Amino acid sequence: MEIEKLIVKDVPRTFGGTFERPSPSTGKNRLFNLLKVYSLLHPEVGYTQGMSFIAGLVLMLFDQKEEKDSDYLSLMIFKSLMTECSDWYRFYSDNTPKLFLFTKDIRDHLRLNHPLIHKALLDHNVILESLLASPLFTIFSNLIPVEQSYQVLERYILDGDEAIHRIFHHLFRVYEGEIVRMDCWDMQMFLGRKMYERAIDSCKFFPNDQL
């Protein structure tokens, strides 16, 4: 019941209320149903905030393609993304082990390829885990428009974690000059949200976008 309450709370807040109706209590809310079924199939994962964005994105992607049995297909894809063909679920399991491994890889990349950013993070005592949790838990979909979120999801389906790493590597390369000049507050705001919004607005989000 506790998991159901969490899902009910998050459903209307996902993608600006796109899945707010019908009410979960009717048994016809597609996002609620997908998340509840997944939590029952994988009790070791259950439900954690952020999962609703990925599930909602999968549902909308199949709606866009007008696939038959889209709810069933969405559940299969969501299960595959989370648990079966990927370990993305480890962002949501106890102690979020994948968050710490992922940010360690990013920190190592910065140390080797962008030492000025790495030094700035250390100088300002910036904790990457807390800043990157939101974009990683939702695969950016709570921060960027749905159309670009589809592209991120499709890249992740094709290339796995490497697709997400490439986006981060690209963004740090694009904005290195700005990041190293920021104070602690601005750096946290930028890395937590503004960097992704800025990159979308200027068509620089994806590695193949024009610089």
GIWO-V660976 format. One record per run of one state. SS is the DSSP state (@ for helix, = for strand, . for the rest). FROM is the first residue (numbers start at 1). TO is the last residue. If there is no record, write none. Layout:
ss;from;to
SS;FROM;TO
SS;FROM;TO
This chain:
ss;from;to
.;1;1
@;2;11
.;12;13
@;14;17
.;18;23
@;24;26
.;27;29
@;30;41
.;42;50
@;51;65
.;66;69
@;70;84
.;85;87
@;88;91
.;92;93
@;94;113
.;114;114
@;115;123
.;124;127
@;128;137
.;138;145
@;146;159
.;160;160
@;161;179
.;180;183
@;184;201
.;202;211
